[in-house]
Amino acid sequence: MKTARRNFIKGLCFSAGSLLTKGCANALEHEGESGAPGPAYARLEARGDLVERIAQAYKKLEKCDLCPHRCGANRLDGEKGFCSAPGRAVVYSHSPHFGEELPLVGRGGSGTIFFSNCNLRCVFCQNWPIAHLGRGREVDDESLADMMLNLQRRGCHNINLVTPTHVMPHILSAMRIALKKGLNLPLCYNTGGYETVENIRLLDGIVDIYLPDLKFMGREESARYVVQGVGDYPEMAQQAIVEMHRQVGELVVDDRGIARRGLMVRHLVMPNHVAGTREFVDWVARNLSRDTYVNIMPQYRVEHMAFDYEEIARAITSREYVEAMEWAKKAGLRNLDKRSLSHLEIHRRRAS
Ligand code: SF4
């Protein structure tokens, strides 16, 4: 199997008219853990296409349209848009994380890099000092690459890029630097979902695992619970998720249950069902697949500005969570997150 894959990559390199470049050599070395195929970006590098992709992404920073806000700020010249992100990436932390979905965590943890600032900024944000206030440290792409390699050395199973949209060019550039130094982990694009399809297309063949939120299904709610109102969130997020699904399909795990590739969708149940959970599960069943990995999360808590919104200034009830999960089952979703199924049993007992 490994030999066939090596021959395939060699074929690609020679059919592109090149000798075996360093990128190709790296891709050949990059058989993943347990002999699974290496990460998507190593194959793109082997084809010689990664450099051009990074150039296209960086160009966007001159008149920023990395997300649907399309602010037009020249971030390379110090201008800032809605997200307040500067020209370089700002990182709050990088460490193995054991609280993510089980296929991302395994034994070694998910290698999370928390980026500061955010292009969405929900009023109930649980990471508001990082996302709203931008706490963190500016880093260049070489330092970001070192963080990725550090997470790999510490035994993480993936590089989990938290809130990546506004720093996507820096991530691609850093990932290529790290690739040349031996990075071979899958990239996990962990986004709030406010994306353009155009941006997601730039990631085709680079990202292995997409982990988007689909936070709201209604325009009114998305305008109300996002700073400065983003009424087009449902439409933008849904289009982007359909494109993610087209690129990577259903979740694929290795023989240890560790995620290698695919789409995992998150949805947070909110008080009074303001997130539109019933519509969410129906949408997934109709527009993606009933086998889509879906995590319906119960951990809403009142944070930051949410105290000012009476209808969301409380935790969810057990009954609300049970209803949400029953809607998911009724919609035919058959790849629900295991922890969410455990939460269902706990909340069912509490609700009865
Ligand atoms: S990434 Fe930031 S600056 Fe760029 S379009 Fe989005 S909000 Fe505006």
Boltz pocket constraint, residues with backbone or C-beta under 6 A from the ligand:
constraints:
  - pocket:
      binder: B
      contacts: [[A, 64], [A, 65], [A, 66], [A, 67], [A, 68], [A, 69], [A, 70], [A, 71], [A, 72], [A, 73], [A, 80], [A, 81], [A, 82], [A, 83], [A, 84], [A, 85], [A, 118], [A, 119], [A, 165], [A, 166]]
      max_distance: 6.0
